[in-house]
């Protein structure tokens, strides 16, 4: 999960492969979701790649809300934005993005 924490999407996806585990019950999706959301908050590129990738998690809505927040703060608008998770400093969206 260190790769998710540090924004390294390629290494994260390579290690996240469910076939890597012998038993799916070994996968702690809530733990993984926390790392993904944290990294989305700090890395636009990671958020964009997660948005474009069909990742399996237990709380996809939480991740999509974090992605919406990151996109809004980066002034990157897509059609299917969810209600943002939160908006935080240092990135503040432009006025046009919010209206």
Gaussian input, Z-matrix of N, CA and C with variables (Angstrom, degrees):
# hf/3-21g

backbone

0 1
 N
 C     1     B1
 C     2     B2     1     A1
 N     3     B3     2     A2     1     D1
 C     4     B4     3     A3     2     D2
 C     5     B5     4     A4     3     D3
 N     6     B6     5     A5     4     D4
 C     7     B7     6     A6     5     D5
 C     8     B8     7     A7     6     D6
 N     9     B9     8     A8     7     D7
 C    10    B10     9     A9     8     D8
 C    11    B11    10    A10     9     D9
 N    12    B12    11    A11    10    D10
 C    13    B13    12    A12    11    D11
 C    14    B14    13    A13    12    D12
 N    15    B15    14    A14    13    D13
 C    16    B16    15    A15    14    D14
 C    17    B17    16    A16    15    D15
 N    18    B18    17    A17    16    D16
 C    19    B19    18    A18    17    D17
 C    20    B20    19    A19    18    D18
 N    21    B21    20    A20    19    D19
 C    22    B22    21    A21    20    D20
 C    23    B23    22    A22    21    D21
 N    24    B24    23    A23    22    D22
 C    25    B25    24    A24    23    D23
 C    26    B26    25    A25    24    D24
 N    27    B27    26    A26    25    D25
 C    28    B28    27    A27    26    D26
 C    29    B29    28    A28    27    D27
 N    30    B30    29    A29    28    D28
 C    31    B31    30    A30    29    D29
 C    32    B32    31    A31    30    D30
 N    33    B33    32    A32    31    D31
 C    34    B34    33    A33    32    D32
 C    35    B35    34    A34    33    D33
 N    36    B36    35    A35    34    D34
 C    37    B37    36    A36    35    D35
 C    38    B38    37    A37    36    D36
 N    39    B39    38    A38    37    D37
 C    40    B40    39    A39    38    D38
 C    41    B41    40    A40    39    D39
 N    42    B42    41    A41    40    D40
 C    43    B43    42    A42    41    D41
 C    44    B44    43    A43    42    D42
 N    45    B45    44    A44    43    D43
 C    46    B46    45    A45    44    D44
 C    47    B47    46    A46    45    D45
 N    48    B48    47    A47    46    D46
 C    49    B49    48    A48    47    D47
 C    50    B50    49    A49    48    D48
 N    51    B51    50    A50    49    D49
 C    52    B52    51    A51    50    D50
 C    53    B53    52    A52    51    D51
 N    54    B54    53    A53    52    D52
 C    55    B55    54    A54    53    D53
 C    56    B56    55    A55    54    D54
 N    57    B57    56    A56    55    D55
 C    58    B58    57    A57    56    D56
 C    59    B59    58    A58    57    D57
 N    60    B60    59    A59    58    D58
 C    61    B61    60    A60    59    D59
 C    62    B62    61    A61    60    D60
 N    63    B63    62    A62    61    D61
 C    64    B64    63    A63    62    D62
 C    65    B65    64    A64    63    D63
 N    66    B66    65    A65    64    D64
 C    67    B67    66    A66    65    D65
 C    68    B68    67    A67    66    D66
 N    69    B69    68    A68    67    D67
 C    70    B70    69    A69    68    D68
 C    71    B71    70    A70    69    D69
 N    72    B72    71    A71    70    D70
 C    73    B73    72    A72    71    D71
 C    74    B74    73    A73    72    D72
 N    75    B75    74    A74    73    D73
 C    76    B76    75    A75    74    D74
 C    77    B77    76    A76    75    D75
 N    78    B78    77    A77    76    D76
 C    79    B79    78    A78    77    D77
 C    80    B80    79    A79    78    D78
 N    81    B81    80    A80    79    D79
 C    82    B82    81    A81    80    D80
 C    83    B83    82    A82    81    D81
 N    84    B84    83    A83    82    D82
 C    85    B85    84    A84    83    D83
 C    86    B86    85    A85    84    D84
 N    87    B87    86    A86    85    D85
 C    88    B88    87    A87    86    D86
 C    89    B89    88    A88    87    D87
 N    90    B90    89    A89    88    D88
 C    91    B91    90    A90    89    D89
 C    92    B92    91    A91    90    D90
 N    93    B93    92    A92    91    D91
 C    94    B94    93    A93    92    D92
 C    95    B95    94    A94    93    D93
 N    96    B96    95    A95    94    D94
 C    97    B97    96    A96    95    D95
 C    98    B98    97    A97    96    D96
 N    99    B99    98    A98    97    D97
 C   100   B100    99    A99    98    D98
 C   101   B101   100   A100    99    D99
 N   102   B102   101   A101   100   D100
 C   103   B103   102   A102   101   D101
 C   104   B104   103   A103   102   D102
 N   105   B105   104   A104   103   D103
 C   106   B106   105   A105   104   D104
 C   107   B107   106   A106   105   D105
 N   108   B108   107   A107   106   D106
 C   109   B109   108   A108   107   D107
 C   110   B110   109   A109   108   D108
 N   111   B111   110   A110   109   D109
 C   112   B112   111   A111   110   D110
 C   113   B113   112   A112   111   D111
 N   114   B114   113   A113   112   D112
 C   115   B115   114   A114   113   D113
 C   116   B116   115   A115   114   D114
 N   117   B117   116   A116   115   D115
 C   118   B118   117   A117   116   D116
 C   119   B119   118   A118   117   D117
 N   120   B120   119   A119   118   D118
 C   121   B121   120   A120   119   D119
 C   122   B122   121   A121   120   D120
 N   123   B123   122   A122   121   D121
 C   124   B124   123   A123   122   D122
 C   125   B125   124   A124   123   D123
 N   126   B126   125   A125   124   D124
 C   127   B127   126   A126   125   D125
 C   128   B128   127   A127   126   D126
 N   129   B129   128   A128   127   D127
 C   130   B130   129   A129   128   D128
 C   131   B131   130   A130   129   D129
 N   132   B132   131   A131   130   D130
 C   133   B133   132   A132   131   D131
 C   134   B134   133   A133   132   D132
 N   135   B135   134   A134   133   D133
 C   136   B136   135   A135   134   D134
 C   137   B137   136   A136   135   D135
 N   138   B138   137   A137   136   D136
 C   139   B139   138   A138   137   D137
 C   140   B140   139   A139   138   D138
 N   141   B141   140   A140   139   D139
 C   142   B142   141   A141   140   D140
 C   143   B143   142   A142   141   D141
 N   144   B144   143   A143   142   D142
 C   145   B145   144   A144   143   D143
 C   146   B146   145   A145   144   D144
 N   147   B147   146   A146   145   D145
 C   148   B148   147   A147   146   D146
 C   149   B149   148   A148   147   D147
 N   150   B150   149   A149   148   D148
 C   151   B151   150   A150   149   D149
 C   152   B152   151   A151   150   D150
 N   153   B153   152   A152   151   D151
 C   154   B154   153   A153   152   D152
 C   155   B155   154   A154   153   D153
 N   156   B156   155   A155   154   D154
 C   157   B157   156   A156   155   D155
 C   158   B158   157   A157   156   D156
 N   159   B159   158   A158   157   D157
 C   160   B160   159   A159   158   D158
 C   161   B161   160   A160   159   D159
 N   162   B162   161   A161   160   D160
 C   163   B163   162   A162   161   D161
 C   164   B164   163   A163   162   D162
 N   165   B165   164   A164   163   D163
 C   166   B166   165   A165   164   D164
 C   167   B167   166   A166   165   D165
 N   168   B168   167   A167   166   D166
 C   169   B169   168   A168   167   D167
 C   170   B170   169   A169   168   D168
 N   171   B171   170   A170   169   D169
 C   172   B172   171   A171   170   D170
 C   173   B173   172   A172   171   D171
 N   174   B174   173   A173   172   D172
 C   175   B175   174   A174   173   D173
 C   176   B176   175   A175   174   D174
 N   177   B177   176   A176   175   D175
 C   178   B178   177   A177   176   D176
 C   179   B179   178   A178   177   D177
 N   180   B180   179   A179   178   D178
 C   181   B181   180   A180   179   D179
 C   182   B182   181   A181   180   D180
 N   183   B183   182   A182   181   D181
 C   184   B184   183   A183   182   D182
 C   185   B185   184   A184   183   D183
 N   186   B186   185   A185   184   D184
 C   187   B187   186   A186   185   D185
 C   188   B188   187   A187   186   D186
 N   189   B189   188   A188   187   D187
 C   190   B190   189   A189   188   D188
 C   191   B191   190   A190   189   D189
 N   192   B192   191   A191   190   D190
 C   193   B193   192   A192   191   D191
 C   194   B194   193   A193   192   D192
 N   195   B195   194   A194   193   D193
 C   196   B196   195   A195   194   D194
 C   197   B197   196   A196   195   D195
 N   198   B198   197   A197   196   D196
 C   199   B199   198   A198   197   D197
 C   200   B200   199   A199   198   D198
 N   201   B201   200   A200   199   D199
 C   202   B202   201   A201   200   D200
 C   203   B203   202   A202   201   D201
 N   204   B204   203   A203   202   D202
 C   205   B205   204   A204   203   D203
 C   206   B206   205   A205   204   D204
 N   207   B207   206   A206   205   D205
 C   208   B208   207   A207   206   D206
 C   209   B209   208   A208   207   D207
 N   210   B210   209   A209   208   D208
 C   211   B211   210   A210   209   D209
 C   212   B212   211   A211   210   D210
 N   213   B213   212   A212   211   D211
 C   214   B214   213   A213   212   D212
 C   215   B215   214   A214   213   D213
 N   216   B216   215   A215   214   D214
 C   217   B217   216   A216   215   D215
 C   218   B218   217   A217   216   D216
 N   219   B219   218   A218   217   D217
 C   220   B220   219   A219   218   D218
 C   221   B221   220   A220   219   D219
 N   222   B222   221   A221   220   D220
 C   223   B223   222   A222   221   D221
 C   224   B224   223   A223   222   D222
 N   225   B225   224   A224   223   D223
 C   226   B226   225   A225   224   D224
 C   227   B227   226   A226   225   D225
 N   228   B228   227   A227   226   D226
 C   229   B229   228   A228   227   D227
 C   230   B230   229   A229   228   D228
 N   231   B231   230   A230   229   D229
 C   232   B232   231   A231   230   D230
 C   233   B233   232   A232   231   D231
 N   234   B234   233   A233   232   D232
 C   235   B235   234   A234   233   D233
 C   236   B236   235   A235   234   D234
 N   237   B237   236   A236   235   D235
 C   238   B238   237   A237   236   D236
 C   239   B239   238   A238   237   D237
 N   240   B240   239   A239   238   D238
 C   241   B241   240   A240   239   D239
 C   242   B242   241   A241   240   D240
 N   243   B243   242   A242   241   D241
 C   244   B244   243   A243   242   D242
 C   245   B245   244   A244   243   D243
 N   246   B246   245   A245   244   D244
 C   247   B247   246   A246   245   D245
 C   248   B248   247   A247   246   D246
 N   249   B249   248   A248   247   D247
 C   250   B250   249   A249   248   D248
 C   251   B251   250   A250   249   D249
 N   252   B252   251   A251   250   D250
 C   253   B253   252   A252   251   D251
 C   254   B254   253   A253   252   D252
 N   255   B255   254   A254   253   D253
 C   256   B256   255   A255   254   D254
 C   257   B257   256   A256   255   D255
 N   258   B258   257   A257   256   D256
 C   259   B259   258   A258   257   D257
 C   260   B260   259   A259   258   D258
 N   261   B261   260   A260   259   D259
 C   262   B262   261   A261   260   D260
 C   263   B263   262   A262   261   D261
 N   264   B264   263   A263   262   D262
 C   265   B265   264   A264   263   D263
 C   266   B266   265   A265   264   D264
 N   267   B267   266   A266   265   D265
 C   268   B268   267   A267   266   D266
 C   269   B269   268   A268   267   D267
 N   270   B270   269   A269   268   D268
 C   271   B271   270   A270   269   D269
 C   272   B272   271   A271   270   D270
 N   273   B273   272   A272   271   D271
 C   274   B274   273   A273   272   D272
 C   275   B275   274   A274   273   D273
 N   276   B276   275   A275   274   D274
 C   277   B277   276   A276   275   D275
 C   278   B278   277   A277   276   D276
 N   279   B279   278   A278   277   D277
 C   280   B280   279   A279   278   D278
 C   281   B281   280   A280   279   D279
 N   282   B282   281   A281   280   D280
 C   283   B283   282   A282   281   D281
 C   284   B284   283   A283   282   D282
 N   285   B285   284   A284   283   D283
 C   286   B286   285   A285   284   D284
 C   287   B287   286   A286   285   D285
 N   288   B288   287   A287   286   D286
 C   289   B289   288   A288   287   D287
 C   290   B290   289   A289   288   D288
 N   291   B291   290   A290   289   D289
 C   292   B292   291   A291   290   D290
 C   293   B293   292   A292   291   D291
 N   294   B294   293   A293   292   D292
 C   295   B295   294   A294   293   D293
 C   296   B296   295   A295   294   D294

   B1=1.4441
   B2=1.5238
   B3=1.3104
   B4=1.4572
   B5=1.5269
   B6=1.3265
   B7=1.4637
   B8=1.5253
   B9=1.3167
   B10=1.4710
   B11=1.5203
   B12=1.3117
   B13=1.4589
   B14=1.5286
   B15=1.3324
   B16=1.4627
   B17=1.5232
   B18=1.3139
   B19=1.4578
   B20=1.5108
   B21=1.3213
   B22=1.4633
   B23=1.5259
   B24=1.3256
   B25=1.4583
   B26=1.5215
   B27=1.3227
   B28=1.4628
   B29=1.5288
   B30=1.3251
   B31=1.4730
   B32=1.5265
   B33=1.3271
   B34=1.4616
   B35=1.5223
   B36=1.3256
   B37=1.4646
   B38=1.5220
   B39=1.3254
   B40=1.4680
   B41=1.5270
   B42=1.3219
   B43=1.4647
   B44=1.5204
   B45=1.3189
   B46=1.4604
   B47=1.5229
   B48=1.2980
   B49=1.4635
   B50=1.5312
   B51=1.3498
   B52=1.4689
   B53=1.5265
   B54=1.3384
   B55=1.4699
   B56=1.5253
   B57=1.3280
   B58=1.4575
   B59=1.5316
   B60=1.3257
   B61=1.4598
   B62=1.5242
   B63=1.3017
   B64=1.4615
   B65=1.5179
   B66=1.3121
   B67=1.4550
   B68=1.5279
   B69=1.3191
   B70=1.4635
   B71=1.5251
   B72=1.3185
   B73=1.4662
   B74=1.5273
   B75=1.3329
   B76=1.4602
   B77=1.5274
   B78=1.3312
   B79=1.4622
   B80=1.5266
   B81=1.3128
   B82=1.4621
   B83=1.5347
   B84=1.3330
   B85=1.4608
   B86=1.5300
   B87=1.3137
   B88=1.4677
   B89=1.5265
   B90=1.3131
   B91=1.4617
   B92=1.5281
   B93=1.3137
   B94=1.4595
   B95=1.5304
   B96=1.3290
   B97=1.4636
   B98=1.5223
   B99=1.3291
   B100=1.4695
   B101=1.5246
   B102=1.3190
   B103=1.4604
   B104=1.5268
   B105=1.3121
   B106=1.4653
   B107=1.5265
   B108=1.3314
   B109=1.4685
   B110=1.5218
   B111=1.3137
   B112=1.4638
   B113=1.5214
   B114=1.3151
   B115=1.4509
   B116=1.5197
   B117=1.3106
   B118=1.4676
   B119=1.5268
   B120=1.3194
   B121=1.4564
   B122=1.5264
   B123=1.3338
   B124=1.4587
   B125=1.5273
   B126=1.3270
   B127=1.4652
   B128=1.5308
   B129=1.3249
   B130=1.4625
   B131=1.5248
   B132=1.3294
   B133=1.4708
   B134=1.5232
   B135=1.3268
   B136=1.4645
   B137=1.5293
   B138=1.3332
   B139=1.4692
   B140=1.5229
   B141=1.3159
   B142=1.4603
   B143=1.5270
   B144=1.3220
   B145=1.4692
   B146=1.5285
   B147=1.3219
   B148=1.4705
   B149=1.5303
   B150=1.3265
   B151=1.4669
   B152=1.5281
   B153=1.3130
   B154=1.4640
   B155=1.5236
   B156=1.3259
   B157=1.4643
   B158=1.5263
   B159=1.3126
   B160=1.4678
   B161=1.5305
   B162=1.3131
   B163=1.4641
   B164=1.5263
   B165=1.3086
   B166=1.4657
   B167=1.5242
   B168=1.3210
   B169=1.4640
   B170=1.5211
   B171=1.3216
   B172=1.4611
   B173=1.5219
   B174=1.3136
   B175=1.4580
   B176=1.5265
   B177=1.3147
   B178=1.4675
   B179=1.5293
   B180=1.3259
   B181=1.4641
   B182=1.5286
   B183=1.3185
   B184=1.4719
   B185=1.5270
   B186=1.3062
   B187=1.4593
   B188=1.5241
   B189=1.3225
   B190=1.4634
   B191=1.5281
   B192=1.3163
   B193=1.4711
   B194=1.5258
   B195=1.3292
   B196=1.4649
   B197=1.5284
   B198=1.3258
   B199=1.4643
   B200=1.5282
   B201=1.3186
   B202=1.4663
   B203=1.5222
   B204=1.3203
   B205=1.4651
   B206=1.5201
   B207=1.3214
   B208=1.4695
   B209=1.5278
   B210=1.3233
   B211=1.4598
   B212=1.5280
   B213=1.3076
   B214=1.4643
   B215=1.5214
   B216=1.3188
   B217=1.4620
   B218=1.5214
   B219=1.3233
   B220=1.4686
   B221=1.5249
   B222=1.3358
   B223=1.4675
   B224=1.5247
   B225=1.3110
   B226=1.4645
   B227=1.5237
   B228=1.3130
   B229=1.4583
   B230=1.5232
   B231=1.3236
   B232=1.4596
   B233=1.5276
   B234=1.3140
   B235=1.4652
   B236=1.5272
   B237=1.3021
   B238=1.4699
   B239=1.5305
   B240=1.3310
   B241=1.4602
   B242=1.5245
   B243=1.3136
   B244=1.4567
   B245=1.5260
   B246=1.3158
   B247=1.4601
   B248=1.5281
   B249=1.3344
   B250=1.4679
   B251=1.5203
   B252=1.3071
   B253=1.4647
   B254=1.5247
   B255=1.3251
   B256=1.4618
   B257=1.5229
   B258=1.3006
   B259=1.4579
   B260=1.5228
   B261=1.3120
   B262=1.4564
   B263=1.5156
   B264=1.2943
   B265=1.4504
   B266=1.5231
   B267=1.2938
   B268=1.4556
   B269=1.5149
   B270=1.3173
   B271=1.4637
   B272=1.5164
   B273=1.3060
   B274=1.4541
   B275=1.5253
   B276=1.3262
   B277=1.4609
   B278=1.5255
   B279=1.3102
   B280=1.4638
   B281=1.5275
   B282=1.2957
   B283=1.4631
   B284=1.5274
   B285=1.3281
   B286=1.4639
   B287=1.5237
   B288=1.3122
   B289=1.4606
   B290=1.5203
   B291=1.3078
   B292=1.4675
   B293=1.5246
   B294=1.3042
   B295=1.4636
   B296=1.4660
   A1=111.91
   A2=115.52
   A3=119.55
   A4=111.02
   A5=117.18
   A6=120.39
   A7=110.92
   A8=117.84
   A9=120.45
   A10=109.31
   A11=116.71
   A12=121.62
   A13=111.21
   A14=116.39
   A15=120.96
   A16=114.19
   A17=118.25
   A18=120.97
   A19=115.40
   A20=118.17
   A21=121.41
   A22=108.99
   A23=116.35
   A24=122.13
   A25=112.63
   A26=117.66
   A27=120.75
   A28=111.57
   A29=117.24
   A30=120.18
   A31=110.79
   A32=116.85
   A33=120.40
   A34=110.81
   A35=117.51
   A36=121.42
   A37=110.74
   A38=117.27
   A39=120.25
   A40=111.15
   A41=117.44
   A42=120.91
   A43=112.77
   A44=117.42
   A45=121.53
   A46=112.56
   A47=118.53
   A48=123.38
   A49=110.62
   A50=118.39
   A51=120.87
   A52=113.42
   A53=118.22
   A54=120.50
   A55=111.83
   A56=116.68
   A57=121.95
   A58=111.13
   A59=116.80
   A60=122.13
   A61=110.28
   A62=116.33
   A63=120.93
   A64=111.05
   A65=115.99
   A66=121.73
   A67=108.26
   A68=117.10
   A69=119.94
   A70=112.05
   A71=117.98
   A72=120.33
   A73=111.43
   A74=117.84
   A75=121.28
   A76=112.15
   A77=117.14
   A78=121.12
   A79=109.31
   A80=116.81
   A81=122.21
   A82=108.04
   A83=116.00
   A84=120.80
   A85=112.41
   A86=118.58
   A87=120.85
   A88=110.36
   A89=116.84
   A90=122.20
   A91=110.08
   A92=116.64
   A93=121.71
   A94=110.46
   A95=117.02
   A96=121.34
   A97=111.00
   A98=117.71
   A99=120.93
   A100=111.27
   A101=116.75
   A102=120.43
   A103=111.23
   A104=116.93
   A105=120.75
   A106=110.19
   A107=117.28
   A108=121.41
   A109=110.40
   A110=117.55
   A111=121.16
   A112=110.27
   A113=116.98
   A114=119.79
   A115=111.71
   A116=117.71
   A117=121.09
   A118=109.64
   A119=117.25
   A120=121.64
   A121=111.94
   A122=117.26
   A123=120.75
   A124=115.09
   A125=118.85
   A126=120.76
   A127=111.01
   A128=116.26
   A129=120.96
   A130=111.49
   A131=117.40
   A132=120.11
   A133=111.74
   A134=116.62
   A135=120.23
   A136=109.71
   A137=116.97
   A138=121.11
   A139=110.81
   A140=117.10
   A141=120.79
   A142=111.08
   A143=117.21
   A144=120.34
   A145=111.26
   A146=117.36
   A147=120.39
   A148=109.34
   A149=117.16
   A150=122.12
   A151=110.93
   A152=116.54
   A153=121.33
   A154=113.11
   A155=117.95
   A156=122.33
   A157=109.77
   A158=116.92
   A159=121.38
   A160=109.05
   A161=115.57
   A162=121.07
   A163=109.90
   A164=116.50
   A165=122.11
   A166=108.42
   A167=115.97
   A168=121.78
   A169=108.07
   A170=115.90
   A171=119.05
   A172=112.57
   A173=117.62
   A174=120.56
   A175=109.81
   A176=115.92
   A177=121.27
   A178=111.42
   A179=117.73
   A180=120.87
   A181=110.69
   A182=117.47
   A183=121.61
   A184=110.42
   A185=116.62
   A186=121.15
   A187=110.34
   A188=118.00
   A189=120.79
   A190=111.89
   A191=117.12
   A192=119.96
   A193=110.92
   A194=117.18
   A195=120.78
   A196=110.38
   A197=116.37
   A198=120.54
   A199=110.03
   A200=117.58
   A201=120.91
   A202=110.94
   A203=116.77
   A204=120.81
   A205=111.05
   A206=115.77
   A207=120.66
   A208=110.58
   A209=117.44
   A210=121.01
   A211=110.98
   A212=117.72
   A213=121.34
   A214=110.39
   A215=116.98
   A216=120.21
   A217=112.15
   A218=116.63
   A219=121.20
   A220=111.66
   A221=116.45
   A222=122.49
   A223=111.84
   A224=115.79
   A225=122.84
   A226=106.78
   A227=116.78
   A228=120.94
   A229=110.35
   A230=115.82
   A231=122.89
   A232=107.76
   A233=116.61
   A234=121.51
   A235=113.91
   A236=117.40
   A237=119.53
   A238=113.46
   A239=116.27
   A240=119.51
   A241=110.57
   A242=115.83
   A243=122.18
   A244=108.62
   A245=115.33
   A246=119.47
   A247=107.02
   A248=117.98
   A249=120.21
   A250=113.15
   A251=114.90
   A252=122.95
   A253=108.83
   A254=116.37
   A255=122.85
   A256=107.93
   A257=116.94
   A258=122.53
   A259=106.00
   A260=117.85
   A261=120.24
   A262=111.07
   A263=114.74
   A264=124.20
   A265=107.34
   A266=122.67
   A267=129.10
   A268=114.04
   A269=118.96
   A270=120.32
   A271=110.19
   A272=115.63
   A273=121.26
   A274=106.99
   A275=117.83
   A276=119.37
   A277=111.46
   A278=114.69
   A279=118.54
   A280=109.22
   A281=115.86
   A282=120.41
   A283=110.93
   A284=117.42
   A285=121.43
   A286=111.87
   A287=117.09
   A288=120.77
   A289=110.80
   A290=116.67
   A291=121.13
   A292=112.86
   A293=118.04
   A294=120.54
   A295=112.08
   D1=-10.31
   D2=177.47
   D3=-59.95
   D4=-33.67
   D5=179.93
   D6=-67.02
   D7=-36.94
   D8=175.57
   D9=-66.95
   D10=-40.95
   D11=-179.09
   D12=-62.07
   D13=-35.85
   D14=-176.38
   D15=-95.80
   D16=1.28
   D17=175.49
   D18=82.50
   D19=19.23
   D20=179.62
   D21=-94.35
   D22=88.40
   D23=-173.06
   D24=-61.27
   D25=-45.99
   D26=-175.62
   D27=-60.83
   D28=-46.11
   D29=179.32
   D30=-68.55
   D31=-37.05
   D32=178.64
   D33=-61.73
   D34=-49.01
   D35=-178.96
   D36=-64.45
   D37=-38.37
   D38=179.44
   D39=-61.36
   D40=-39.61
   D41=-179.21
   D42=-84.97
   D43=-17.48
   D44=-176.27
   D45=-82.33
   D46=-11.19
   D47=-177.32
   D48=-49.54
   D49=117.59
   D50=-179.10
   D51=-59.14
   D52=-23.38
   D53=177.59
   D54=-69.08
   D55=-15.76
   D56=178.74
   D57=-67.02
   D58=-28.05
   D59=-177.25
   D60=-93.09
   D61=144.05
   D62=177.76
   D63=-74.09
   D64=-34.83
   D65=-175.68
   D66=-133.34
   D67=124.99
   D68=-178.11
   D69=-62.48
   D70=-22.17
   D71=178.48
   D72=-67.70
   D73=-14.68
   D74=177.73
   D75=-76.04
   D76=-16.43
   D77=-176.48
   D78=-83.29
   D79=121.44
   D80=177.47
   D81=-96.52
   D82=88.81
   D83=-174.84
   D84=-62.64
   D85=-34.81
   D86=179.68
   D87=-64.82
   D88=-41.72
   D89=177.76
   D90=-62.26
   D91=-45.70
   D92=179.79
   D93=-64.21
   D94=-41.17
   D95=-179.78
   D96=-59.60
   D97=-40.53
   D98=178.87
   D99=-59.28
   D100=-43.53
   D101=179.38
   D102=-66.53
   D103=-41.13
   D104=-179.81
   D105=-62.78
   D106=-46.66
   D107=-179.47
   D108=-62.82
   D109=-42.44
   D110=179.28
   D111=-59.92
   D112=-44.10
   D113=-177.63
   D114=-71.13
   D115=-36.01
   D116=176.00
   D117=-59.34
   D118=-38.56
   D119=-179.56
   D120=-60.64
   D121=-31.56
   D122=-173.47
   D123=-107.00
   D124=-14.74
   D125=-173.95
   D126=-133.55
   D127=109.81
   D128=178.96
   D129=-61.32
   D130=-44.45
   D131=-177.78
   D132=-61.29
   D133=-39.68
   D134=177.39
   D135=-63.95
   D136=-43.36
   D137=179.04
   D138=-60.39
   D139=-43.27
   D140=-179.15
   D141=-65.59
   D142=-40.57
   D143=-179.76
   D144=-69.37
   D145=-39.31
   D146=176.69
   D147=-64.27
   D148=-40.35
   D149=178.88
   D150=-60.40
   D151=-38.92
   D152=-177.82
   D153=-83.50
   D154=-14.43
   D155=-176.66
   D156=-99.54
   D157=146.04
   D158=179.18
   D159=-92.59
   D160=78.03
   D161=-176.76
   D162=-87.95
   D163=144.02
   D164=-179.41
   D165=-97.06
   D166=117.37
   D167=176.43
   D168=-140.38
   D169=167.02
   D170=-178.92
   D171=-84.31
   D172=-19.70
   D173=-175.81
   D174=-131.64
   D175=67.42
   D176=-176.54
   D177=-62.20
   D178=-34.54
   D179=-179.92
   D180=-61.43
   D181=-40.64
   D182=178.59
   D183=-61.33
   D184=-41.78
   D185=179.40
   D186=-68.35
   D187=-42.02
   D188=179.40
   D189=-64.83
   D190=-34.58
   D191=176.73
   D192=-68.28
   D193=-38.43
   D194=176.62
   D195=-66.11
   D196=-40.34
   D197=177.21
   D198=-62.29
   D199=-42.85
   D200=177.65
   D201=-58.40
   D202=-42.76
   D203=178.21
   D204=-60.58
   D205=-49.07
   D206=-179.14
   D207=-61.43
   D208=-43.36
   D209=-179.87
   D210=-63.65
   D211=-44.41
   D212=180.00
   D213=-61.52
   D214=-45.52
   D215=-179.16
   D216=-67.31
   D217=-24.27
   D218=178.61
   D219=-95.32
   D220=7.48
   D221=-179.59
   D222=56.98
   D223=39.55
   D224=178.91
   D225=-117.13
   D226=109.33
   D227=-173.46
   D228=-106.93
   D229=132.01
   D230=173.04
   D231=-123.02
   D232=161.97
   D233=-174.35
   D234=-64.49
   D235=-41.76
   D236=-171.65
   D237=-100.44
   D238=47.92
   D239=176.89
   D240=-69.96
   D241=140.40
   D242=174.19
   D243=-91.26
   D244=174.12
   D245=173.04
   D246=-64.19
   D247=129.03
   D248=-174.21
   D249=-61.64
   D250=146.18
   D251=176.09
   D252=-64.13
   D253=-52.56
   D254=174.25
   D255=-170.66
   D256=161.97
   D257=175.40
   D258=-115.82
   D259=131.46
   D260=-173.49
   D261=-135.57
   D262=160.86
   D263=175.19
   D264=-77.50
   D265=146.36
   D266=16.08
   D267=-94.61
   D268=-9.51
   D269=-178.64
   D270=-87.80
   D271=122.69
   D272=177.91
   D273=-121.11
   D274=130.21
   D275=-179.07
   D276=-67.67
   D277=156.66
   D278=176.20
   D279=-71.64
   D280=161.92
   D281=-179.49
   D282=-62.20
   D283=-38.81
   D284=179.96
   D285=-62.87
   D286=-34.28
   D287=178.86
   D288=-65.93
   D289=-38.28
   D290=-176.00
   D291=-78.60
   D292=-20.52
   D293=-176.77
   D294=-95.15

